[in-house]
Amino acid sequence: MKWDSTLQNFSSFLALEKSLSKNSVEAYVQDVEKLKKFLEIKNIPLVPKKISYDILKEFITWLNELGVSAKSQARIVSGIKSFFKYLILEEIIDSDPSLLLETPRIGRKLPNVLSINEIDSIINCIDLSSELGQRNRAIIETLYSCGLRVSELINLQLSNLYFDLGFIRVTGKGNKERLVPIGKRGIKEISFYVKHYRNKLDIKNEAKDIVFLNRRGNKLSRVMIFTIVKELSKQAKIKKNISPHTFRHSFATHLIDGGADLRAVQNMLGHESIITTEIYTHLDREYLRDTILRYHPRS
């Protein structure tokens, strides 16, 4: 077996058979490339049949010694496991050496969440007299009202806005589509922006169906959304570390705190596993602190 050609075939398999996004495919391939680098350094033949469980364990130890974080190691292990599953499927190997390979334990960090007052203060900082003020207001409202990822926001299409039904259609990870409810405020802000600002732009052909555009009538970049959010949070004097994803975390947390069904929130966020959604079931830390101060005998 030629390693490079097999890796190329693996890449095609992920894209065509598994329908993974370009970024996901590249990540998996890079994970396998790291294993290849390790085998070359250790003078181990690039022959899958000769790669044992012990070699893979040594590879993980090597990553650890290089200072690779547990989170990154877990992702690499996932990529390696997928590669060997593919080799089994193609009958290139008879047994899977990665089968018993354990994923490093990752401490789950609770994400920053904005309060409703903090979100309102960010929105109130937007200068609606400026050329792009209404667009930025519509962007923030959409991020918070629908819990979108940045990639989903910048690729949102006019043809996927079903305001009469109260839904928008978004394309998430792995090119999977889902319908997300949108409230009256989100609908109002997007409609006002489209009618009074977007329609006056000289829009490029490739961006005709894209909702949020820059001054030149082209699609916004991920970096631009990050810049908008960082600048507004600075103006609002928010001390937390804020990113566009913070609005997604806030969307989910506020829904669950309000009593929303976990499965419903999972579907709205587009999470493949409900375990990912369960991180938002954490209790408000101020409430916990208040409870201890009130009721614990040592307080």
FIDREN-274173 format. One record per residue (C-alpha): residue number from 1; residue in three letters; x, y, z. Coordinates in pm, 1 decimal. Example, Ala and Ser with C-alpha at 12.3 -4.5 7.8 and 13.67 -1.06 7.14 Angstrom:
BEGIN
NUZA   resi   resn         xx         yy         zz
NUZA      1    Ala     1230.0     -450.0      780.0
NUZA      2    Ser     1367.0     -106.0      714.0
***
This chain:
BEGIN
NUZA   resi   resn         xx         yy         zz
NUZA      1    Met        0.0        0.0        0.0
NUZA      2    Lys      121.9      352.6      -86.6
NUZA      3    Trp       55.9      573.2      214.0
NUZA      4    Asp       -1.6      902.7       24.6
NUZA      5    Ser     -243.6      757.0     -230.6
NUZA      6    Thr     -434.7      575.3       46.3
NUZA      7    Leu     -457.9      899.9      242.2
NUZA      8    Gln     -593.2     1070.9      -68.3
NUZA      9    Asn     -854.4      796.6     -105.5
NUZA     10    Phe     -939.7      834.5      265.0
NUZA     11    Ser     -991.3     1205.8      205.7
NUZA     12    Ser    -1228.0     1136.4      -84.2
NUZA     13    Phe    -1414.0      878.5      126.8
NUZA     14    Leu    -1474.5     1134.3      403.8
NUZA     15    Ala    -1595.7     1397.1      159.8
NUZA     16    Leu    -1813.4     1177.8      -62.2
NUZA     17    Glu    -1926.8      889.1      157.4
NUZA     18    Lys    -1940.0     1066.1      493.8
NUZA     19    Ser    -2039.7     1409.0      354.0
NUZA     20    Leu    -1794.4     1588.5      583.3
NUZA     21    Ser    -1711.2     1954.1      523.7
NUZA     22    Lys    -1380.9     2057.1      364.9
NUZA     23    Asn    -1246.3     2176.7      703.1
NUZA     24    Ser    -1337.3     1847.8      874.3
NUZA     25    Val    -1175.1     1640.8      598.4
NUZA     26    Glu     -855.9     1847.1      621.7
NUZA     27    Ala     -849.9     1802.1     1000.9
NUZA     28    Tyr     -878.8     1421.1      971.8
NUZA     29    Val     -605.5     1407.7      708.1
NUZA     30    Gln     -375.0     1623.3      921.9
NUZA     31    Asp     -430.3     1386.0     1215.2
NUZA     32    Val     -312.0     1091.7     1004.5
NUZA     33    Glu      -20.0     1300.3      874.6
NUZA     34    Lys       93.8     1343.2     1236.5
NUZA     35    Leu       97.3      964.7     1276.1
NUZA     36    Lys      299.8      938.7      953.5
NUZA     37    Lys      551.2     1193.6     1087.9
NUZA     38    Phe      587.1      992.2     1409.3
NUZA     39    Leu      644.3      666.9     1218.3
NUZA     40    Glu      912.0      832.6     1003.8
NUZA     41    Ile     1092.0      975.3     1309.8
NUZA     42    Lys     1087.4      634.1     1480.8
NUZA     43    Asn     1192.4      454.6     1158.6
NUZA     44    Ile      877.5      242.9     1163.0
NUZA     45    Pro      769.6      123.0      815.2
NUZA     46    Leu      469.5      307.2      667.1
NUZA     47    Val      273.9      -13.8      643.4
NUZA     48    Pro      -68.0      -19.5      818.9
NUZA     49    Lys      -52.9     -394.6      876.7
NUZA     50    Lys      261.1     -345.2     1085.7
NUZA     51    Ile      111.4      -69.3     1304.0
NUZA     52    Ser       16.3     -224.3     1637.0
NUZA     53    Tyr     -178.3     -102.6     1936.8
NUZA     54    Asp      152.5      -55.6     2122.8
NUZA     55    Ile      286.9      167.7     1844.0
NUZA     56    Leu      -27.7      381.8     1860.6
NUZA     57    Lys        6.6      408.9     2240.4
NUZA     58    Glu      366.3      522.0     2190.4
NUZA     59    Phe      239.0      777.3     1937.2
NUZA     60    Ile       -0.5      924.5     2198.0
NUZA     61    Thr      283.8      938.3     2452.8
NUZA     62    Trp      492.7     1122.7     2192.5
NUZA     63    Leu      212.8     1378.6     2140.2
NUZA     64    Asn      192.1     1426.8     2516.4
NUZA     65    Glu      567.0     1486.6     2541.8
NUZA     66    Leu      539.7     1747.2     2265.5
NUZA     67    Gly      292.8     1937.6     2482.6
NUZA     68    Val      -15.1     1868.7     2269.2
NUZA     69    Ser     -324.7     1945.3     2479.3
NUZA     70    Ala     -566.0     1670.6     2588.1
NUZA     71    Lys     -836.4     1826.3     2368.0
NUZA     72    Ser     -611.9     1816.0     2059.3
NUZA     73    Gln     -498.1     1461.3     2144.2
NUZA     74    Ala     -862.0     1350.3     2164.2
NUZA     75    Arg     -930.4     1494.9     1820.6
NUZA     76    Ile     -619.1     1326.1     1675.6
NUZA     77    Val     -721.7      989.6     1824.0
NUZA     78    Ser    -1064.0     1033.8     1663.2
NUZA     79    Gly     -897.5     1096.1     1325.9
NUZA     80    Ile     -668.3      794.1     1362.3
NUZA     81    Lys     -961.1      568.1     1456.3
NUZA     82    Ser    -1154.0      685.1     1147.8
NUZA     83    Phe     -852.2      612.8      927.6
NUZA     84    Phe     -818.1      254.0     1052.2
NUZA     85    Lys    -1193.4      196.5     1019.5
NUZA     86    Tyr    -1158.6      304.0      657.8
NUZA     87    Leu     -865.6       60.9      606.1
NUZA     88    Ile    -1080.8     -222.3      747.3
NUZA     89    Leu    -1367.1     -122.2      516.7
NUZA     90    Glu    -1136.7     -129.7      215.6
NUZA     91    Glu     -989.7     -464.0      332.6
NUZA     92    Ile     -638.9     -314.3      344.2
NUZA     93    Ile     -596.2     -449.5      697.9
NUZA     94    Asp     -758.6     -743.7      878.9
NUZA     95    Ser     -770.7     -607.4     1234.4
NUZA     96    Asp     -800.0     -258.9     1379.3
NUZA     97    Pro     -507.2     -167.0     1612.0
NUZA     98    Ser     -688.1      152.1     1723.4
NUZA     99    Leu     -990.0      -34.0     1860.0
NUZA    100    Leu     -873.6      -25.5     2223.6
NUZA    101    Leu     -701.6      312.1     2195.4
NUZA    102    Glu     -836.7      536.7     2470.3
NUZA    103    Thr     -922.7      900.9     2414.7
NUZA    104    Pro     -749.8     1134.8     2665.5
NUZA    105    Arg     -987.2     1266.9     2929.1
NUZA    106    Ile    -1088.1     1627.4     2870.0
NUZA    107    Gly    -1199.6     1854.7     3148.8
NUZA    108    Arg    -1524.7     2017.7     3040.6
NUZA    109    Lys    -1500.7     2395.6     3066.5
NUZA    110    Leu    -1822.8     2588.3     3102.3
NUZA    111    Pro    -1852.8     2857.6     2833.2
NUZA    112    Asn    -1897.3     3226.1     2905.1
NUZA    113    Val    -2263.4     3325.6     2900.7
NUZA    114    Leu    -2406.7     3675.8     2867.6
NUZA    115    Ser    -2701.5     3789.5     3074.5
NUZA    116    Ile    -3005.0     3935.9     2896.6
NUZA    117    Asn    -2905.3     4280.1     3028.7
NUZA    118    Glu    -2553.2     4239.9     2885.8
NUZA    119    Ile    -2692.8     4140.8     2546.3
NUZA    120    Asp    -2926.4     4442.6     2552.3
NUZA    121    Ser    -2636.8     4672.5     2644.4
NUZA    122    Ile    -2433.2     4540.9     2350.0
NUZA    123    Ile    -2724.5     4597.2     2110.5
NUZA    124    Asn    -2784.8     4945.9     2254.9
NUZA    125    Cys    -2423.0     5039.5     2177.6
NUZA    126    Ile    -2483.2     5003.1     1804.7
NUZA    127    Asp    -2492.2     5335.5     1622.0
NUZA    128    Leu    -2802.8     5306.5     1402.9
NUZA    129    Ser    -2719.5     5634.3     1227.5
NUZA    130    Ser    -2408.8     5472.7     1077.2
NUZA    131    Glu    -2411.6     5301.0      739.2
NUZA    132    Leu    -2361.8     4954.3      884.9
NUZA    133    Gly    -2538.3     4998.8     1218.5
NUZA    134    Gln    -2864.1     4829.1     1119.3
NUZA    135    Arg    -2673.7     4538.6      962.2
NUZA    136    Asn    -2470.6     4486.4     1280.9
NUZA    137    Arg    -2785.6     4502.2     1492.1
NUZA    138    Ala    -2949.8     4239.4     1271.0
NUZA    139    Ile    -2634.1     4023.5     1298.9
NUZA    140    Ile    -2632.0     4031.8     1681.3
NUZA    141    Glu    -3006.8     3966.7     1699.7
NUZA    142    Thr    -2972.1     3668.5     1462.4
NUZA    143    Leu    -2677.7     3519.8     1654.4
NUZA    144    Tyr    -2868.8     3541.3     1981.8
NUZA    145    Ser    -3223.7     3471.1     1855.5
NUZA    146    Cys    -3125.2     3160.8     1658.7
NUZA    147    Gly    -2805.4     3036.5     1827.6
NUZA    148    Leu    -2614.9     3019.0     1497.9
NUZA    149    Arg    -2251.0     2930.8     1444.9
NUZA    150    Val    -2046.2     3200.8     1267.0
NUZA    151    Ser    -2021.8     2989.4      950.3
NUZA    152    Glu    -2400.6     2946.4      950.4
NUZA    153    Leu    -2453.3     3321.2      989.1
NUZA    154    Ile    -2221.7     3434.8      708.0
NUZA    155    Asn    -2368.1     3175.0      469.6
NUZA    156    Leu    -2733.2     3247.1      556.7
NUZA    157    Gln    -2935.2     3288.3      236.0
NUZA    158    Leu    -3236.9     3504.5      155.0
NUZA    159    Ser    -3401.6     3203.7      -10.7
NUZA    160    Asn    -3381.5     3018.9      322.8
NUZA    161    Leu    -3573.1     3280.4      522.1
NUZA    162    Tyr    -3927.0     3156.7      588.0
NUZA    163    Phe    -4047.7     3450.2      794.6
NUZA    164    Asp    -4415.4     3375.2      728.7
NUZA    165    Leu    -4359.9     3040.4      905.6
NUZA    166    Gly    -4120.5     3178.6     1168.2
NUZA    167    Phe    -3821.5     2966.3     1056.1
NUZA    168    Ile    -3486.1     2997.9      882.5
NUZA    169    Arg    -3295.4     2714.5      715.3
NUZA    170    Val    -2924.0     2691.9      795.5
NUZA    171    Thr    -2643.5     2465.9      678.0
NUZA    172    Gly    -2436.5     2340.8      971.1
NUZA    173    Lys    -2142.9     2105.3     1023.6
NUZA    174    Gly    -2105.3     1829.9      766.2
NUZA    175    Asn    -2334.8     2026.6      529.5
NUZA    176    Lys    -2634.8     1915.4      737.3
NUZA    177    Glu    -2938.0     2139.3      701.7
NUZA    178    Arg    -3182.0     2220.4      980.6
NUZA    179    Leu    -3476.2     2451.0     1041.4
NUZA    180    Val    -3432.9     2698.7     1326.3
NUZA    181    Pro    -3718.1     2904.9     1474.1
NUZA    182    Ile    -3675.0     3283.7     1462.6
NUZA    183    Gly    -3868.9     3527.9     1678.9
NUZA    184    Lys    -4046.2     3850.3     1587.0
NUZA    185    Arg    -3753.9     4070.6     1689.4
NUZA    186    Gly    -3505.1     3881.9     1472.0
NUZA    187    Ile    -3746.6     3891.1     1178.5
NUZA    188    Lys    -3801.1     4265.1     1226.8
NUZA    189    Glu    -3428.0     4350.0     1235.8
NUZA    190    Ile    -3335.3     4137.2      932.5
NUZA    191    Ser    -3633.9     4264.1      729.0
NUZA    192    Phe    -3552.5     4627.8      807.3
NUZA    193    Tyr    -3185.1     4578.5      716.9
NUZA    194    Val    -3265.4     4401.7      388.7
NUZA    195    Lys    -3524.5     4659.1      280.5
NUZA    196    His    -3349.8     4982.7      377.1
NUZA    197    Tyr    -2977.4     4900.3      355.2
NUZA    198    Arg    -2890.8     4576.2      179.2
NUZA    199    Asn    -3106.5     4647.3     -126.6
NUZA    200    Lys    -2917.1     4972.0     -187.5
NUZA    201    Leu    -2578.6     4796.9     -221.7
NUZA    202    Asp    -2405.0     4712.1     -549.1
NUZA    203    Ile    -2424.4     4336.6     -483.5
NUZA    204    Lys    -2177.8     4094.9     -644.6
NUZA    205    Asn    -2327.5     3808.7     -846.3
NUZA    206    Glu    -2187.7     3539.7     -613.8
NUZA    207    Ala    -2349.0     3712.9     -312.3
NUZA    208    Lys    -2697.2     3778.9     -457.9
NUZA    209    Asp    -2860.6     3531.5     -219.3
NUZA    210    Ile    -2643.4     3603.7       89.2
NUZA    211    Val    -2821.6     3794.2      367.7
NUZA    212    Phe    -2538.0     3980.9      541.0
NUZA    213    Leu    -2298.6     4173.9      315.4
NUZA    214    Asn    -2006.5     4414.4      348.0
NUZA    215    Arg    -1988.6     4764.3      196.7
NUZA    216    Arg    -1868.7     4621.6     -134.4
NUZA    217    Gly    -2171.8     4395.6     -168.9
NUZA    218    Asn    -1982.5     4078.9      -90.1
NUZA    219    Lys    -2013.4     3806.5      174.4
NUZA    220    Leu    -1877.0     3884.5      519.3
NUZA    221    Ser    -1578.7     3690.2      653.2
NUZA    222    Arg    -1563.6     3507.7      987.6
NUZA    223    Val    -1297.6     3757.4     1101.2
NUZA    224    Met    -1532.7     4048.3     1033.1
NUZA    225    Ile    -1802.1     3898.6     1258.8
NUZA    226    Phe    -1544.2     3849.8     1535.7
NUZA    227    Thr    -1429.2     4212.0     1492.5
NUZA    228    Ile    -1786.5     4345.6     1513.8
NUZA    229    Val    -1860.4     4147.2     1831.8
NUZA    230    Lys    -1529.2     4238.7     2001.2
NUZA    231    Glu    -1575.3     4610.4     1924.4
NUZA    232    Leu    -1934.1     4617.4     2050.8
NUZA    233    Ser    -1851.7     4426.4     2372.3
NUZA    234    Lys    -1570.1     4676.5     2433.9
NUZA    235    Gln    -1809.7     4969.8     2387.8
NUZA    236    Ala    -2059.2     4802.9     2623.0
NUZA    237    Lys    -1779.1     4760.5     2881.6
NUZA    238    Ile    -1836.1     4384.1     2904.7
NUZA    239    Lys    -1544.1     4233.1     3096.5
NUZA    240    Lys    -1605.5     3872.1     2986.6
NUZA    241    Asn    -1412.8     3717.1     2698.4
NUZA    242    Ile    -1673.1     3754.2     2423.7
NUZA    243    Ser    -1685.1     3595.7     2078.0
NUZA    244    Pro    -1972.4     3536.3     1830.5
NUZA    245    His    -2003.9     3186.6     1981.3
NUZA    246    Thr    -2089.1     3346.8     2318.0
NUZA    247    Phe    -2430.6     3441.3     2177.7
NUZA    248    Arg    -2486.1     3076.3     2082.6
NUZA    249    His    -2396.9     2969.2     2437.8
NUZA    250    Ser    -2627.4     3237.9     2577.4
NUZA    251    Phe    -2912.3     3132.7     2345.8
NUZA    252    Ala    -2890.6     2771.1     2468.4
NUZA    253    Thr    -2843.6     2856.0     2836.1
NUZA    254    His    -3134.3     3100.6     2846.9
NUZA    255    Leu    -3363.1     2847.9     2677.8
NUZA    256    Ile    -3275.1     2569.3     2922.1
NUZA    257    Asp    -3288.7     2802.5     3223.9
NUZA    258    Gly    -3637.9     2895.6     3104.4
NUZA    259    Gly    -3743.4     2529.8     3105.5
NUZA    260    Ala    -3694.2     2434.5     2738.7
NUZA    261    Asp    -3671.8     2063.3     2652.8
NUZA    262    Leu    -3312.5     1946.5     2608.7
NUZA    263    Arg    -3393.5     1755.4     2288.0
NUZA    264    Ala    -3555.7     2063.8     2135.6
NUZA    265    Val    -3245.9     2273.1     2214.5
NUZA    266    Gln    -3024.4     1998.0     2069.9
NUZA    267    Asn    -3217.6     2013.3     1741.9
NUZA    268    Met    -3204.7     2393.0     1727.1
NUZA    269    Leu    -2828.4     2396.2     1786.7
NUZA    270    Gly    -2767.3     2115.2     1538.7
NUZA    271    His    -2575.2     1902.7     1792.0
NUZA    272    Glu    -2521.0     1544.6     1680.1
NUZA    273    Ser    -2506.2     1421.9     2040.1
NUZA    274    Ile    -2723.6     1537.9     2329.0
NUZA    275    Ile    -2414.3     1509.0     2552.2
NUZA    276    Thr    -2283.1     1826.9     2386.6
NUZA    277    Thr    -2608.0     2006.7     2468.5
NUZA    278    Glu    -2602.9     1893.1     2832.6
NUZA    279    Ile    -2320.9     2136.4     2912.0
NUZA    280    Tyr    -2588.2     2409.0     2915.7
NUZA    281    Thr    -2777.1     2249.9     3203.0
NUZA    282    His    -2530.1     2398.7     3451.5
NUZA    283    Leu    -2684.7     2602.4     3733.6
NUZA    284    Asp    -2629.1     2974.0     3757.2
NUZA    285    Arg    -2316.7     3022.9     3969.5
NUZA    286    Glu    -2456.2     3327.9     4147.2
NUZA    287    Tyr    -2760.6     3123.0     4247.9
NUZA    288    Leu    -2531.2     2850.3     4386.5
NUZA    289    Arg    -2326.4     3105.5     4579.2
NUZA    290    Asp    -2640.3     3265.9     4721.8
NUZA    291    Thr    -2775.8     2924.4     4826.9
NUZA    292    Ile    -2453.5     2837.5     5013.7
NUZA    293    Leu    -2438.6     3175.5     5187.0
NUZA    294    Arg    -2801.0     3143.7     5295.9
NUZA    295    Tyr    -2825.1     2784.7     5408.0
NUZA    296    His    -2482.4     2636.9     5487.3
NUZA    297    Pro    -2410.6     2640.6     5863.0
NUZA    298    Arg    -2047.2     2745.6     5809.9
NUZA    299    Ser    -2149.5     3050.5     5603.7
***
